[in-house]
Amino acid sequence: MSQMENPVEAWVLMALVNKDVDDFDYKNALLLAERLHALDKNNDEYRFLYAKCLYLLNDYNGSYSVLKSAESISCRNLYARSCLKLGNEAEADNETRQTFWREGVKALTTALEMHKRDFSDIHYWGDDLSSVITRSHMPSRGSINNLLGELYSKLENIQGAAIHLWESLDDNPFKISAYTTLCDIAPDVIDFENAALPNDIFKDFVPDSTCLDRAPLPQRKEQLPRPPSTSIVGITLKGPRPSLDQVEPYMPSLRNDYQDVSLDQLRSLVFFSHVMKDGDITDIQPQRSEIEERKDMEIDMVTQDIDKMKAEEAYKNKHGLHKKPPAEKPQHLQVDLMAGADSGLSEDDTPQNQLAPGSTLRLQGHDRRETTTRSSGKSGRGRGSKGKRKATESTAQPPQPELSEAEQICQYFGLSTNNIENTFLKQQQPIILDAMNKTIGVLRILANGYMYHSFYRCREAALVLQQLDDSQYETARVLCLLGKAYYDASDYQNARVFFRRAFWLAPWFCDGVPIYSTCLWYLENELELNLLAYKMKQNRSHCYEAYIAAGNWSKCAKGGNEASKWFQKAVEYDPSRSYGHALLGYEEWEKGNCLGAKLHFANCMVANKRSYLGWYGLATAYQGMEQFGQAKTLLNEAVRLHPCHPVVLVTMAEVLVELEEYDSAYTYICNALELRHTTAAEKIKERIVQAINSSNAKETSYAMEE
């Protein structure tokens, strides 16, 4: 077998794999990438393409294994993403999940060190803007920090996550996902409110501090894949082999027929070492805060209490102190379309006047879209004819060789190398900066909306989002953000309007479907809930959301135990999301199963320690068992996370009354009534006032006696 001085086959395969990936033909790209990887299994560029195809086909175990010993920045970045996915989907114990995420942290930490060592600190925006045409072969420092922040968040190292998410935004303020993640973990980030605000992060670019150049050629070459080694063996073909008819059927025995396997072949079977070469990250891991440590202690206490209850239940069952529950009949879970629900989520069924009285938010999309449709129907043919005449006239004119300014700018950034003078770039700099600033302006508004929502300040979030123009405002993500804000304020009627509009605009955007379906359950809107569940069952890409919607519909229409079955399917599909655990907890609590409710609420807290639903639900379970001291401890965290939820504040007041802490109870009930006035809250307030007056009377009597 001869060696080739310049194995062009490698370049051909790399080009074909990238083209298939661009064409979304991932299966064919994988077949070609396997051939590329076979040329040189030690080449990180070949391994990266091979693992990338596996990752795109959702084979995260494959990409994880292929990149285990890879050392390039790109490989470590993709390896860490594989670790993140495997940790999210791991069905094993929590230690296994933590192991995956820690390996990802190790890989990214080393990748960041390599990035800082090999590349300049200057952010060459020209490289980013040229990626419309030119493929980027190197992950940016902002992307690496963003992923590292997400992994630290999975490991419940909130301070470490915050550090890297801020660094991601410092490198690239267009990383809006880094800021939304910061908002998600904001309740546990020390001094988050004193940190940089969105207006300081997503600020306009200025010419003096913005480098629109491409990176210098030496540095740009470091980002490109290495040329294939001249020492590797190219693709060669051996002579013909005997036909299968001439070969006896052969299956090697495990014990006897392995003598022809060489040591090198055995080594190749264990080519990928399971242990990363980077060593431990204990010394470089940012410290966890006091809030995180306190939450861990409280969750450990709850876990011990649940284990004790399990042991007591097992003892009672063993000695016949419990009746055996009746055997459950197998149920065929099905969502059928009800009569009257087949009209669809039409545009005319979501008018602006469906907003509840007192709402200050806009829903301009209905009237505006209706007017636009009618006007386009009347004048569409006229515009089309006019456009046709212009096209005909233009064909008679000679072609214009000169490019517009916008085309010249796009051509400049699309060139991998260029000889254009710097004067051209200086002339076009204001146009480019203006486009960048308009984009960052939209992100600034969204970031402010996320920030206010993370602290459950519904009104501020709604008002700041009004600054978006109609095209940006009437999008599913913005409307769902408003819907969630109203849901967290217990305003289910207004939340429904925004969720409904979002689902009509983009039925594939399903982030808000679980809460949307819960709002419909609270409102007892059976037909709309049935239609939502029916449409969601056809969306195989969002099974979790579909199961939640089906459970809420079953609870509303059928009752019984079917809702729990749907919620259980959602939890089994994605145990890392907290909402399904919370719904299961409430289901068990309604049945009087204290142990089951505690278990599910504890799982909710573990899945997301910043979800007030888990802390509140577990507190109500302890409250129902008359363990008011423990209920108060858990409610303290629920109130800290969501200080503006009227139901949480009322529950805290009830618990404090049982503990005879009337002054604190009075403060909480007054705050709850300011947020939302209810008859039940008024009665609790009267009870607290009577208790305070009685206590004061007793103290006065004692004083007089003394």
N, C-alpha and C positions, 0 to 999 in steps of 0.2 A: 504494500500500500504506500503510494508516494505522497509526499507532503507538497502542498502548494505554497508558492511564495506569497501569493496574495489571494486569500480565500474569498473571492467575490460572492460566493454562495451566502456567506453570513450577512453581507450588506443587502443582498436581494431578499433574504428571509426577513430581516429586520424591517425593511421597507414594506413588504407584503403584510406582515403582522400589524404594523401601525395603520396601514390602509384598511385592513379588515376591522380593526378596532374603531376607526373613524366611521366606517360603514355599519357599525353595530353588528357585524357578523362575527360574534365572539366565538362561536363554536369552530368556525374555520380558522380563526386566528389562533385558537388553542392548538389545533392540529399542526399548524405551521410553526408555532412557538416551540412545540415539542421537538420538532426537527432542528430548530435553531439551538435549543438547549443541548441536544445530543452532540453538537459539534464541539462544545467546550463547556463542561459542567461547572467549571471554576470561574467563568466569565460572569461578572455581576450584571452586565448589561443584558446578557441573554437570560440570566435567571430572573431579572426584573420583568422582562417582557413575558416570560413564561408564567411567572406568578401573577402578573397583572391580568392575564387572560383567565387564570383560575379564579382570581378575586371577582372579576366582572361576571363570571358564571356562578357566583355565590359559593364557590368551593374554598372556604376560608381555611380549612385544614390543609388543603393543598398549598395555598400561597404561604401559609405559616411554615410548613415543612420545607418548601423550596428555599425560602429566604432565611432559614434558621442561622446559617453561618455566613451570610452575605455581609459585606462591610461597607458598601457605598451608601451615600446619603439617601439616594432614591430608594434603595432596597430596604434600608432601615425604616424609612417613613412608611412604605407599604407594609412591611412586617408589623409595625406598630398598629396599623389599621386592621390587619388581620387579627392581632391579639385583642383589639377592642371588640371586634365582632364575635370572636370565640368566647370572650368573657361574657358578653351579653347573652349569648345563646347557650352557654354551658348548662347542662342539666345536672352536673355533679354538685358537690358541696361548695360552700362559699369560698373555701380555701383554694379550690381549683380556679374559680373565677378570678380571685385576687392574684393568683400566680400568672395568669395570662396578662392581666393589666400591668403587673409589675414588670414583666418582660418587655411589654411595649414601652414603658417608661424608660427602662434601661437603654433600649435601642434608640429612642428619640433623644435622650440626654447625650449620648455619644454623637448622634447625627448633628446636634446643635454645636457641640464642640468642634466637630470637623468643619461645619459651615462657617463658624467664626474664625477658624484658622486659615481656611483656604480662600475666603471671599471677603470683599470689602464691606465695610459697614454702610457705605452709601447705597441708597435704594435707587437703582436705575429704572425709572418708570418706563423708559423706552423699551426695555425687555418685556415688561408686563403688557404694554400696549401693542407690541408686535406679535403677541400670541394669537391674534386673529388668524394669521397665516403660518407663522413659524411655530413649530412644536417646542414646548418647554420641556427639557429633560431633567430639570433639577427643581425639587420642591423649594419654595421660598422659606425664609426664616419665619415669616408670619404664619404660614401654613403649618410648619412643624410645631411652633409654640401653641397654635390653636388646638392641634391634636393632643399635644402633651397636657394642655389644660383640661381637655375632656377626660383623659385617662386619670389624671389626679383627682378629678371630680368623682370618677367611678370608685376610686380608692378611698373616698371620703376624706381626702386631704384637701380641704377647701382653700386653705391659705396657699398651698402649692399651686392649685388650679388657678386661683386669682392672679398670682404672680405671672404665670405664663400667658394667661389670657390678656392681661394688660400689655405684656411685651409683644404679643401678636398684634394688638391694635396700634401699639407704638410703631411697629414696623410697617403696617399696612392698615390704615383706617377704613379701607373698604371691607375688612373682615367683620361684617355685621353679625355673623353667627357667633363670633367670639364674644361680642357684647351681649347678645341674647343669652348665651350661656352664663355670663357674669350676672345677668339679671336673675336667672334661675337660682343661682347659689347665693344671691345677694344677702338673704337673711342671716347667713352664717359667715359672711365676709366681714372681718373687723374693719370698722370705719369706712364702710362702703359709701355712705352718704357724704363723707368728707373727701372722697377720692375725686378724680377728674370727672366732670359731668359730660354728657354727650356733646354739648356745645363746645367744650374744650377738646374733645377727642375728634369729632367729625367736623373739623374746621376747614375753611377754604384754603386751598393751596396758593402759595405766593411764589412769584418767579425766583426770588433770591434763594429760597430753601428747597426748591423742587428741581430735581435733575431729570430732564426728559431725554437725556442721551442714552444710547445703548451702552452696555458694559464694554470696557476695553477688550480688544480681541483676545489677549492672553487669558483673561478671566472668562470670556465667553466660551473659549475652547475647553476650559475645565468643566463646563456644564454639559458639554456634548458627550455622547457615548464614545468610549475609546475605540480606536480602529481595531479590527480583528487582528489578533496576533498572527504573525507570519509562521509561527511554529505549530499552529494547530493543523489538524488534518482536515482537509476539505471533504466533500461528498464524493465517495468512490463506490464503484459497483464491483462486487465479486463475481466469479464465474458461476455458471448455472449449478444448482444443487440437484441431487437426485429427486425424482418425483416421489410423491407420497406413497404411491403404490409399491415402490421398491424398499420402503422403510417399514420395519415392523412397528406395530403400536408400542409405545414406550412411555412409561410413567415412572420416573425415578423414585426409588424407595427412600424414605426419610432417613433410614439408618445406614444403608449400604451403598447407595449409588451417589455419593457426593465427592468421590476421590478426584474427579476432574476439575473441581472448583478450586481456583487458585486463591491465595491469601489476598491478592489485590481485588479479586472479585468479591470476596467476603467483606473487605473494607468498603467497597462501593455500595454494599447493601446498607451500611450504616454511615452513609456519606454525610448526613446532617447530624451534627452533635446536638443533643437536647439542651445543653447548657450554653448560654450566651457567653461570649468571650469578654464581655465588658466588666464582669464582676458585679458586686452588690452595689446598690444605690443608697445604702443607709446613710453614708456621710453627706451625700448631696441632696437628699430628700428634704424639702422644706418642712419645718415643724408644723404640727397640727395645733389648732387654737384651743382655748379653754372651752369654747362652746361645743366643739366637736367631741372633746373628751367627756364633757358633762352628758351629752346626748348618748354616748356609748354606755356610760354608767347606768343611765335610766333605762336604756333598752336592755342591757344585761339583767337589770333587776326585773323587768317585765318578763324576760325570757325565763328566768328562774321561777317566777310565779306561775307561768304557764306550765313549765315542767312539773311543778308541784301539783297543779290541778290535774294534769294528765295522770300522774301517779295515783292520785286519789280516785279519779274516775276508773282507772284500771283495777284498783283494789275493790271498788264497789261492784264492778262488772264481774270480777272473778268470784265474789262471794254471793252473787245473785241479788244484790241490793238494788239493781236496776232492771227494769223490764227491757227485754230486747226490742229494739224498734222493728216495725214491720218491714219485711223485705221490699225494697223499691222495685217497682215494675219498670222494665226497660222502656225508655221514652224515645220516640223518634222526633228529634228536635227539628222543627220546620217552620219557616216564615212564609205564610200565604198572604196574598193581597186581599184585603177586606173590601167588601162592596162599598163604593163611594170614595175610596182612596185612590182610584186609578186616574184621577184628573191630572195628577202630576204637580210638581212644584212650579207652576206657571208664573210668569212674570206678573200678570195682572192680579195674582193672588197674594202679592206681597206689597201692598200699597204703603205709601209713606205714613198714612194716618193710622196704621196699626201700632205705631209707637204708643206706649202707655202715657197717660197725662203727666206733664211735668218733665218730659225728656227734652234735653237740649241738643240732642245729637241729630245729625242730618242723615237722610237716606235719599240722596238726590238721584241715585241711579235709575229709579223706576221712571219718573217723569222724563228725565233727560233721554234715556234710551228709547222711550216710546216716541218722543218727538223726532229723534234722529231717524228712526225707522220709517216713519210716515213721510218725512221730507225726502229721504233717499228714494222712496218708491215713486214719488211724483217727478223728481228731476233727474233720476238716474239715466234715463235714455238721452236726455239733453246733454248731460255731461259726457256721456259716452260718445255721442256724435261729434261733439266739439273736440274731444280728444282724438277722434279718428281723423278729423280734418287736419289737426295739427300734425299728426303722424304722417299724413300724406304730403303735406307741405314740406316737412322736414326731409323727406326722402329725395326731394328735388335739389336740396342744398348739398354742397360738398361737405364731407365729414370734417369735424373739428378735431385736429390732432392734439390741441392743448387740453390738459386735464384741469378740472376745477381744484380749488384749494383743498377741499375735503378729500378729493381723490389723491392729490399729491401727498397729503398727510398720511392717508391710509397706505399708500404705496411706500412711503418712507419707513413706516413701522413694520411693513410686511417684508422688508428686505433683510436677509440674514447678514449680509455685508453691504456697505454702501459707500459711495464716494461723494454724497451730497455735502455741500459746504455747510458749516455751522450757521451761516447767515440765513439759510432757509429755515432752520429750526427756530432761530430767534424771531423770524418774522411770523411764524405760525404759532409761537408759544402762547399768545393770548387766547387763540381759538381753542387750543388743546386744554389749557387750564380752565377756561370757562366750561367746557364739557365735563371735566373732572369735578369741578365745583358744583355743577348742577346735580350730578350723581351723588356727591357726598352730602348735599343739602337734603335730598330725600332720605338718605340713611340716617342723617342727624335727627330728623323728625321721628322716624321709626324707632331709633334708639331711645329717644325721650319717652315715647309711648311704652316701650318695653320696660324702661326703668320705673315709670310710675306704676305700671301694672304689677311689677315684681313686689312693690310695697303695698299693693291692693288699694291704690288711690285711684278709684274708678273715674271720678270726675276729671282729674288732671290728665289722665291718660286719654280720655275721650276728647278733651279740648285741644290737646297738643296735636292729635291726629287730624284735626280739622284743617291744619295748615297744608295738608296734601292737596294737590289738584284732583279733579274728579277721576281722571284715569288711574292715578295711584291710589286714591281712596277706595274706589269701588273694585277692590281686589279681595280674593278670599282670605288672604293672610291678615289684612288689616281688619276686615269685618269680623273674623274669628277672634282677633285680639280684643275687639270691643265686646263681642259676645261673652268672652271669658271674664272680662272685667265686670260686666253686669251680673254674671252668674256668681262671682265671688262676693258681690254685694247683695246676694239673695233677691235680685230683681230678675226673675225668670221670664217675665213677659217681654221685657225689652231685649234680654239676651236671646230669646227665641227669634225675634225679628232679624237680628244681625246674623245669627247662625243660618237661618233659612235663606236669607239673601246670598250668603257666601256659598251655600251648597247649590243653589240654583245657578250661580255664576260659574262655579268650578266644582262639579260633583266628584272629581278625582282628588281634590284637596280635602282630606278627611281628618285633619288634626282636631277639628272642633266637634266631630260627630259624637264621641262619647258624652261630652257635656251637653251638646245639643239635645241628644236623646233623653238625658236626665231632666233637662228643663221641660221637655214635652211630657215626661212622666209626672213631674210636679204639677203641671198645668192640666193633666188628665186629657191631653189632646191625643186621643187614641188613633184617629184616622191618619193624622200627619206622622205620628210615631210609627204606625204600621207601614206607611209608604216609605219612610226613611229606612226602616229595617229591610224592607223588600228590595229597595234599590241597592243597599249596601251588601246584600248577600251575593250580588253579582260581581262585586269587586274583590277579586282574589288577592289583590296586592295589599289590601287593608283588612285582613281577617280579624285582627284585634278589635278594630273599631266596629266591624260588622257584628261581632259577638256581643259587644256591649249594647249596641242598638237593639239587637234581637232580645237580649235579656230585659232591657227596660220595657220593650213592647210586651213581652210575655208577662211581666209583672203588672203592667197596666191592663191588659186585655184578658189574661187567663188566670193570674194568681197562681197559687200552689208553689211547687218546688222547681218549676221549669226555669224561672229566672236565674236561680242559683246555678243550674246546669250550664246556662250560657255564659255567665260570669266566670265559672270555673274553666270553661274552654278558653276564654280570653286570657286568664291567668296562666294556663298551661302553655298557650301559644307564645306569650311574652311575659315571663315573670318579673322582668326588670322594670315594668311600668306599674306605678303605684295605684292607679285609679281602680283597676279591677279588684285588687285586694280590698280596697275600702268598701266597694259595693258588696263584696262577699261578706265583709264584716257586718255591715248593716243588715244583710239578709239573715245571718245567724243570730244577731241580736234580737231581731223581730220574732224569731222562733223561740227565744228564751235560752239559747245555747250560749252561755257565757264563755265557756272555754273556747268554742269555735270562733266566737266574735273576737276574743282577745288574740287568738292566733292570727286571724286574718288582718286585724288592725296592726299587729306587731310586724307582719310581713309588709304591710303598707309603709310603715315607718322605716323599715330596713331598705326597701326599694327606693324611697325618697325621704330622707330625714328632714327635708324642708317642706313637706306636704302637711299643711295644717289639718287635713282630713284624717290622717292617721292618728295624730296626737289627740285630736278632738274625739274621734270615734272610740279610741281606747279609754279616754277619760270618761265618756258616757257609760262604757261597760263597767268601769269601777264604781261610777256613781250609782248605777242600778244595783250593784252588789253592796251598796252602802259603805264602800271603802273610800270615804270622802277625802282623807288625807292624800292618798295616792292620786285620786282624781284631780285634786288641786294642783299637784306637781305637774301632771301631764297637761292640764289646761293652761298653766303658766306658759309653757312652750307654745301651745296653740295660739294663745293671745299674742305672744311675742312675734310669731310668724304672721298672724293676721289680726292686727289690733282693731280692725274696722268691721268685723263680721258681727252683726247683731245677735245671731243665734249663739255664737261662741261666747259673747259677753253675757248673755242671759244665763247660759249654763254655768258660767263661772260664778255669777251672782247666786244662783241656786245652791251651788256647792258651798260657797262661803256662808250662806245662811245656816246650812246644816252644821257648819263648824263654828257657828255663833260669832263670826267675824262680820258684824253688821255694817260697820263704817265702810270697809272695803267693798262689801256687797252693794251698798248704796251707790258708790262711785261707778261700779260696773253697770248697774241697771240704768243709771241716768245716761251713761254713754250709749248704751244700747237703744234707749228710747230716742235719743237725738238722731241716731241713724235710721231707725224705723220704729214707728209707733204701732204697738199691738196691744190688744186687751190683756193677753196673758202676761206681758211684761209689766203692764200697769198694776195688775193684781200682785205680782211679786214685789213691786216697789211699795205698795201699800203695806204688804206684810213686813217688809224690812223697816219701814217707818214706824209701824206699831212696835216692832221688837226694839228699835232704838229708843223710842219714847218710854217703853216699859223698863228698859235697862237704866235709862237716865232717872226714872222715878225711883227705882230701887236704890241707886247710888245716893240720890238726895235723901231718901229715908234713912239709909245707913249713916249718912253724915249728921243728920239731925239727932239720931240716937246717940252717936258718939259725943 
